[in-house]
């Protein structure tokens, strides 16, 4: 049964004027709610995007498989700085690498990461016209 409380005449416009809990909706979402561990992992994945260098690395890897040397030249950074970022991205399973002889080539971990990055980029680019 839903609970309806008194009208709040001073509620900000972005809040409900009344306190009403739709228990059916809350129970349905509660049943499907992700675990704390999953929420933490997802938050960590999004935290990666708080660094512009990592965003550029992910963008570059969304376009082509590249080695550390390629990324260093592209970003104007030294190899060790790029490697540091790649280790962080790899630990969060956002990028992977493959060895080819003496070379290690990096790419996005899978199509989910590519889609997530692309959708986020499209969202941001919409506001730039």
GUVEXMI-425120 format. One record per residue (C-alpha): residue number from 1; x, y, z. Coordinates in steps of 0.02 Angstrom, whole numbers. Layout:
residues N
<miza pos="NUM" east="X" north="Y" up="Z"/>
...
This chain:
residues 129
<miza pos="1" east="0" north="0" up="0"/>
<miza pos="2" east="70" north="170" up="-49"/>
<miza pos="3" east="100" north="297" up="87"/>
<miza pos="4" east="47" north="477" up="58"/>
<miza pos="5" east="109" north="613" up="173"/>
<miza pos="6" east="63" north="797" up="189"/>
<miza pos="7" east="103" north="923" up="53"/>
<miza pos="8" east="267" north="1015" up="78"/>
<miza pos="9" east="236" north="1197" up="22"/>
<miza pos="10" east="423" north="1241" up="24"/>
<miza pos="11" east="488" north="1091" up="-75"/>
<miza pos="12" east="610" north="1139" up="-213"/>
<miza pos="13" east="543" north="1120" up="-390"/>
<miza pos="14" east="652" north="967" up="-421"/>
<miza pos="15" east="571" north="873" up="-275"/>
<miza pos="16" east="397" north="801" up="-258"/>
<miza pos="17" east="270" north="913" up="-173"/>
<miza pos="18" east="208" north="763" up="-75"/>
<miza pos="19" east="299" north="615" up="1"/>
<miza pos="20" east="227" north="462" up="-87"/>
<miza pos="21" east="311" north="292" up="-94"/>
<miza pos="22" east="253" north="177" up="-234"/>
<miza pos="23" east="287" north="15" up="-143"/>
<miza pos="24" east="254" north="-93" up="-297"/>
<miza pos="25" east="388" north="-2" up="-398"/>
<miza pos="26" east="509" north="2" up="-252"/>
<miza pos="27" east="491" north="-186" up="-222"/>
<miza pos="28" east="514" north="-225" up="-408"/>
<miza pos="29" east="674" north="-122" up="-418"/>
<miza pos="30" east="733" north="-187" up="-250"/>
<miza pos="31" east="716" north="-366" up="-315"/>
<miza pos="32" east="826" north="-322" up="-466"/>
<miza pos="33" east="948" north="-209" up="-371"/>
<miza pos="34" east="1133" north="-241" up="-403"/>
<miza pos="35" east="1246" north="-296" up="-261"/>
<miza pos="36" east="1364" north="-179" up="-170"/>
<miza pos="37" east="1512" north="-268" up="-252"/>
<miza pos="38" east="1443" north="-241" up="-427"/>
<miza pos="39" east="1403" north="-59" up="-388"/>
<miza pos="40" east="1581" north="-34" up="-324"/>
<miza pos="41" east="1658" north="-113" up="-479"/>
<miza pos="42" east="1552" north="-7" up="-595"/>
<miza pos="43" east="1596" north="150" up="-498"/>
<miza pos="44" east="1781" north="107" up="-515"/>
<miza pos="45" east="1761" north="82" up="-702"/>
<miza pos="46" east="1681" north="253" up="-720"/>
<miza pos="47" east="1813" north="332" up="-607"/>
<miza pos="48" east="1940" north="288" up="-742"/>
<miza pos="49" east="1856" north="416" up="-853"/>
<miza pos="50" east="1897" north="555" up="-729"/>
<miza pos="51" east="2072" north="567" up="-805"/>
<miza pos="52" east="2085" north="648" up="-978"/>
<miza pos="53" east="2240" north="546" up="-1023"/>
<miza pos="54" east="2150" north="382" up="-990"/>
<miza pos="55" east="2002" north="446" up="-1091"/>
<miza pos="56" east="2119" north="483" up="-1237"/>
<miza pos="57" east="2198" north="311" up="-1221"/>
<miza pos="58" east="2027" north="228" up="-1224"/>
<miza pos="59" east="1977" north="335" up="-1374"/>
<miza pos="60" east="2136" north="287" up="-1467"/>
<miza pos="61" east="2109" north="103" up="-1428"/>
<miza pos="62" east="1929" north="116" up="-1487"/>
<miza pos="63" east="2000" north="161" up="-1659"/>
<miza pos="64" east="2147" north="39" up="-1672"/>
<miza pos="65" east="2251" north="-90" up="-1581"/>
<miza pos="66" east="2409" north="2" up="-1526"/>
<miza pos="67" east="2569" north="-32" up="-1432"/>
<miza pos="68" east="2641" north="76" up="-1293"/>
<miza pos="69" east="2760" north="160" up="-1417"/>
<miza pos="70" east="2614" north="206" up="-1531"/>
<miza pos="71" east="2515" north="279" up="-1386"/>
<miza pos="72" east="2667" north="373" up="-1322"/>
<miza pos="73" east="2694" north="454" up="-1493"/>
<miza pos="74" east="2509" north="492" up="-1512"/>
<miza pos="75" east="2491" north="573" up="-1341"/>
<miza pos="76" east="2663" north="654" up="-1330"/>
<miza pos="77" east="2704" north="558" up="-1171"/>
<miza pos="78" east="2846" north="445" up="-1117"/>
<miza pos="79" east="2824" north="256" up="-1122"/>
<miza pos="80" east="2825" north="235" up="-933"/>
<miza pos="81" east="2683" north="359" up="-908"/>
<miza pos="82" east="2578" north="272" up="-1041"/>
<miza pos="83" east="2619" north="102" up="-965"/>
<miza pos="84" east="2562" north="164" up="-795"/>
<miza pos="85" east="2392" north="213" up="-866"/>
<miza pos="86" east="2378" north="50" up="-962"/>
<miza pos="87" east="2412" north="-52" up="-805"/>
<miza pos="88" east="2271" north="41" up="-717"/>
<miza pos="89" east="2153" north="13" up="-864"/>
<miza pos="90" east="2203" north="-171" up="-875"/>
<miza pos="91" east="2174" north="-198" up="-688"/>
<miza pos="92" east="1995" north="-138" up="-711"/>
<miza pos="93" east="1974" north="-252" up="-864"/>
<miza pos="94" east="1945" north="-107" up="-982"/>
<miza pos="95" east="2092" north="-149" up="-1095"/>
<miza pos="96" east="2185" north="-308" up="-1139"/>
<miza pos="97" east="2345" north="-345" up="-1231"/>
<miza pos="98" east="2416" north="-477" up="-1344"/>
<miza pos="99" east="2596" north="-519" up="-1378"/>
<miza pos="100" east="2665" north="-529" up="-1555"/>
<miza pos="101" east="2848" north="-572" up="-1544"/>
<miza pos="102" east="2930" north="-434" up="-1444"/>
<miza pos="103" east="2780" north="-317" up="-1459"/>
<miza pos="104" east="2629" north="-300" up="-1344"/>
<miza pos="105" east="2474" north="-230" up="-1427"/>
<miza pos="106" east="2332" north="-155" up="-1326"/>
<miza pos="107" east="2148" north="-148" up="-1369"/>
<miza pos="108" east="1984" north="-121" up="-1278"/>
<miza pos="109" east="1939" north="-275" up="-1177"/>
<miza pos="110" east="1777" north="-314" up="-1270"/>
<miza pos="111" east="1631" north="-242" up="-1366"/>
<miza pos="112" east="1544" north="-189" up="-1204"/>
<miza pos="113" east="1685" north="-68" up="-1164"/>
<miza pos="114" east="1685" north="-3" up="-1343"/>
<miza pos="115" east="1496" north="27" up="-1337"/>
<miza pos="116" east="1503" north="107" up="-1164"/>
<miza pos="117" east="1641" north="224" up="-1218"/>
<miza pos="118" east="1556" north="266" up="-1384"/>
<miza pos="119" east="1389" north="304" up="-1301"/>
<miza pos="120" east="1472" north="412" up="-1169"/>
<miza pos="121" east="1568" north="506" up="-1303"/>
<miza pos="122" east="1411" north="532" up="-1408"/>
<miza pos="123" east="1320" north="598" up="-1255"/>
<miza pos="124" east="1457" north="726" up="-1219"/>
<miza pos="125" east="1477" north="776" up="-1402"/>
<miza pos="126" east="1290" north="816" up="-1416"/>
<miza pos="127" east="1314" north="962" up="-1298"/>
<miza pos="128" east="1452" north="1032" up="-1410"/>
<miza pos="129" east="1339" north="1042" up="-1561"/>
